[in-house]
C-alpha cells in the first residue's frame, strides 16, 4: 500500500498591516498618476471603504498604567479634612 501524504495548506489571510500597506500603495500610485481618469472613481470608492475598515478595526490603545504614589508619600482620600 502506498502512503498518501497530504500537504497542510495554510489559510490565506490578510492582516490589518497588509491592508495599511495596500492603502499606502493606492495613495502613492494616485499621487504619481498611476491610474487613468476613468479608473479613479472605483479606485477612490474602494480606497474609502478600505480606510473606513482600517479605522473601525484599529487596535484600542493600551490603558495607561495607574501611577503609583512615590515612596514615602502618604495616600489619603481627603475625608479627614
HELIX and SHEET records of a PDB file:
HELIX    1   1 UNK A   16  UNK A   31  1                                  16    
HELIX    2   2 UNK A   37  UNK A   39  5                                   3    
HELIX    3   3 UNK A   40  UNK A   56  1                                  17    
END                                                                             
